[in-house]
Amino acid sequence: MSSRLEKFGAEQWEAKARKAGFHPLQLARLCQASVRQLERHFLMAFHLTPKIWLAHYRLREGRRLLLEGLLSVKAIAFQLNFKHLSNFSRAFKKFYGVSPTKFSSRPNP
């Protein structure tokens, strides 16, 4: 395994994910690694594929932004590189069990 990938901590992976637009191929390029190297590293480090890790991180980031309450659901979806608001809403509801609109309108957990 490439030591270049092993040196990154969680915050560095999150920053790289945002810079890569939440896309595994772009993340691999940014890390100067092949997609397969990235997959091996993520499976060992996180027990998830890069694609799944990126999807989970993107939704956690969406939740964080909703809790901040500074942006609309639509603005958050586009900030997180979703092409359509409906894609974000569907993924968020599947992951958290509630739509982002309902999540943002309820009292903070």
Number of C-alpha atoms within 10 A of each C-alpha: 10 11 8 10 17 11 8 13 9 8 9 11 16 17 10 18 22 19 13 17 17 22 16 21 18 16 24 21 13 14 17 13 16 14 17 12 15 23 19 17 20 19 14 12 11 10 13 16 18 25 16 13 18 21 18 16 17 25 21 15 16 20 18 12 20 20 17 11 12 10 13 13 20 17 14 21 24 13 16 18 16 18 11 11 15 12 11 24 20 14 17 24 16 11 14 13 11 14 17 23 15 9 18 18 11 9 7 9 5
